Amino acid sequence: MSNPVIETELLTKDYGDGKGCRQITLTVGAGEAFGFLGPNGAGKSTFVKMLVGLIHPTSGSGTLFGEPIGSIAACREIGYLPELYRYQEWLTGAEVLWLHAKLCRMEKGYAQKRIDQLLEEVGIGERGKDRVKRYSKGMQQRLGLACALLNDPKLLFLDEPSSALDPVGRFEVRLLLQKLKEQGKTIFLNSHLLEDVELLCDRVALLNNGQILKKGKISEVLQEKTRWHLRVGGFTPFAIQWLQELAGWTLRIIEGSGTGNGENGDSVWLEVELEEDEQIGWLNSLIIEQGMTLYETKKAKTHLDEWFVQAVSGLNHRGERK
């Protein structure tokens, strides 16, 4: 791993009611995009608020760029978009950015250049002259992202940065974050939009009830087993049982893929999980030997949302009502 930007050791916030997060040990390297995942109420926002210095930990420790979390030296290098953002509705979008520029003590000429640049990059443009009260929730989220980027931070904390955006807006923000990553920025992304996390992040950690369940590279957490999809014609129901007994693998018909009775030239999609890619060749030959028609075989990628559901399935979650 490159030089660590975020380091925590047993970082804990105990609210006394079972909420918060407990003993989080984590390292994020420079230039890395890190996804922080978990169900509602898992403690993700609590952890981020400790890192940016908004709340004090009960125990444990953490540093940003080697400086203690919450210190002025650490906060100087970060940008932060909170999940619950609120901006002065009587100001224009540009005026909100000017307010933040003054709080950052930015030089006037540089601040003007950054504000003009960011209004375009986040998709606000000329609407920067409109008052915030006329902005949709999605527009306010774009404004919040511009505020987080204003001081050109080395480390960016984003708490649900695309939750209020439509699909086009999500795509635009994803491209912007990819560009920032290519520039060497470190991104700590807390999001329920797992497609965005999967496309952007290098590593992820999964939090549940305040504790980390799993963490690792995206490529590692998604490769536990390889799933294959096969479109088979002339298929009969007893064929699944015969193939399973012979090969020892679990096959299933994908729901809605066809009738599965082999009559009138119907075909079905089958799914099987295999340990080795070479095993699919033998399965293909078994299907053909039984007089069935093999139309197509393709590897099915496991997506992060499937991994997430499987990882937390059957576990208790604090959630929003607990």
N, C-alpha and C positions, 0 to 999 in steps of 0.2 A: 504494500500500500504506500502511496505517496505520503508526504508530510501530513500528519493529522491536523485537521482544522477544528474538529469537534472531538472532545474526549470526555466521557463521563465514567465515574466509578461509583457504583451502588447508589446512584442519584435517586432520592426518594422525596415525595411530597405526600404526607399523610394528613388528610383533613379530619380524621377521627371518625368518619362514618363509612369507612371501607372504600371511599373513592380516592382519586389521586393516582399515583404510580409508585412502584416500589423497586428499589435496587436495580436501576437501569444502568447497565454497563455497555457502552457503545463507543465506537470510533468511526469517524468519517474523514476520508482523506481529501486533500486539496484537489479541486477540479472534478470531484465526484458528484453525481446526482443520486441522492439517497431517498428511497421511499419509505415512509413511516405509516404503517397500515394498522387497522383494527376496527372492530365494531363501534357503534355509538357508545359513548361512556367508557371507553377502554382506558382513557387517560392520555391520549395523544396530545391534545391541546395543552394539558397541564404540563407535560414534559417540555413542549416547545416554549411555553411561557417561562419556565425555569431557565431554559437556555438563553432566552433574550433578556432576562433580568426583570421580568414583570412580577414574578412571585419568588419567594425565597424557599429553597429546599428545606425539608425537615432534617435530612441527613444526607451523607454522601457528598461528592464533589464533582465539579465539571470545569472545563476550560474551553475557550474559543481562541484559536491562534496562540495557545499557551497562556492566555490571560484568564483570570477567574471569571466565571459567568457572572453577569450583572455589573462588572466593572466598566468604567468609562472606556478604557483601552479596548475591551472586547466589543462593546457596543458600537464603537467608531467604525468597525469594519463590516457591519451587518445591515441588511435590509429585511423588513418584516411586513408581511401581509397577514393580518389576523383573520380568523374566520368571521368574527362579528365586527365588521368595519362600520364606522360612522364618520361622516364628514359634514362640515358646516354647510347646511343647505342654502344659506343666503350668499355664500361665496360662489364664484365661478370655478370650474375645474382648474383653470390656470392659476387662480388665486389660492386654491388649496395647495397646489404645488409650490407656489411662492412662499406660503406660510411654512411649509416643511423645509424649504431651502434656507429660510432665515433661522429655523431651529437648528439646522445643520451648520449654520454660519458659513454658508457657501458664498464665494465671491460673486458679485452681481452679474458680471458678464458671462461667467461660466454657468451660473444658475439659469440665465435666460436661454442659453444654448441647450442645456440639458432639458429644460421644460419643453421647448419647441420640439426637440428630437423625440422625447418620450410620448408626447401627445400623439404624434404620428405613429410611433412604434406600437403603442397599445391599442390603436384604433379609435381614438377620440377625435383627433384632428381639429377641425374648426369648431367643433362643439365644446372645445375647451373654453370658449367665450360664454357658454350657457351656464346658468346657475345650477348647482348640484340638485336642487329640488326638482329640476326638470329631467334628471337622469333616471333611466331605468335601473333596476338592481344590477343588471349586467354591466351597464355603463359605469356605475359606481365601483364595481369590482375592477374594471379596467383602470379607473382612476387610482384605486388602492395599489394596483400593481405598479403604476407609474411612481407613486409615492415611495414604494419599497425600493425602486431602482434609482431614485433620484441622486443619491450620493455615490453612485457607481460602486456598490458594495462588492467585497470579495466573497461574502457568504450571504445567501438569500434563503430566508425562512418563509415558506408559503403554506398557509393553512387553508386548504380547500380553495385554490386560486381560480378554478373554473366552474364552481358549483352553480353560479347564476348565469352562465353563458350558454348561448345556443350552440349547435354543432359547428357553425362557421367560426364563432368566437373561440370555442375550445381549440379548434384547429389552428387559429392564428396565434393563440397564447402558447400552444405546444411548439409551434415553429420558433416563437420568440425565446422560449426556454431552451430549446435545442441550440439556438444561436448563442445564448449566454453560456451554455455548457461548453460549446466549441471555443469560446473566448477564455475558458479556464475558470469560470465562476463555479463555486461550490453551491449546490442546491439541495436544501432539505425540504422534501415535499410530503406534506400530510394531505392525503386525498382519498375520497371514496371512488373516484373515477379511475378504476384500475387499468383501463386501457391506456390512459395517459401515463400512468406510472410505469407500465410495462414497456412502453415505447421510449421513455425518457431515461429511466433510472438504471444505474449499474447494480445496485444492491438494495435489498429491502429488509425491514424488520417487521414482524407481526406482533402486535400488542393485544392482550386480552386481560380484562380485569386488572389492569395496572402492571402486568408483568409481560416480558418478552417470551413468546412461545417459540418462535423460529426466526432465524435471520440468515442471510447469505446472498450470493449473487443471483440475479434473476435467472441466468442460464442454469444454475444449480438447482434452484427450488422447483423448476419446471421440468426437470428431466428424470424424475424418479422412475417412471416407466414410459415406454413409447406406445401410443395408441395408433392403431391402423384402422382405416375404413375400407371395406371391400364391397363393391356393387356386384351382386350375384344374380344371375337369371336361372330359371328352372329350379328354384329353391323350394324345398319341402321342409315342414316343421321338424321332422325327426332328424334332419341333417345336422342341426345344432348339437343335439345330444350325442350323435355319432362322432362329430368332430371333436367335441369336448372330451369324450372318453378316450379317443385315440391320441389326441395331442396333449391333453392335460391343461388346456387353456380355457379361460372363460370367454365365450362369445355371446353377443346379444344382438338382437335386431334393433336398429335405431328407430325410435318411435316416429311414425308418420312416413316411413320410407317406402312403403308399398304393402301389398296384401300378404306376401310371403307364402302363397300357396303354389307358386310355380306355374299356374295355369294362365293361358292367354298371353304367354310371353312376359309376365310380370317379373320385375326384379326388386330386390330389397338391398338395403345397405346393412352390412354387418360391422360390428366393432369388436376388436380384440386388443388386449394389452400384452405386449411382448417384452422380454428382457433384452433380446438381441435382434438387430435388424435382419440377420440371416434367417431367422425363424419364419419370416413372412413368405419366403420362397417355398418352403416346405408346405405351408398352409395353402398357398396358391395351387400347388400340384395336387394336393388332396382334393380340393374342390373340383378341379378339372377332371381328375380320375373318376369321380362319381357322376360324371355326365352333366354337371352344372356348367353354366357359362360364366366366366369371369370377365366382366366388362371393364372394371377399373379397380386399381389398388392405390391408395394414397396414405401418406403419413398424416395423422391428425395432431396438430400442435395443441398442447395444453396451455390455456391462457391463464393469466394471473387471477382472474375472478374465480375460475374453477378451483385453483389451488387454495385461494382464500376461503371459499365455502367449505372445501374438504377439511382444511386445517382447523376451522372453528366449529365444525359440525358436531353436535352432541354436547358441546361445552356450555356452561352457564355464562351469560353475558349480563353485565350490570345494566346496560342499555339506558334508555331515556326515562323509563318508568320505575327504575329501581334505585 
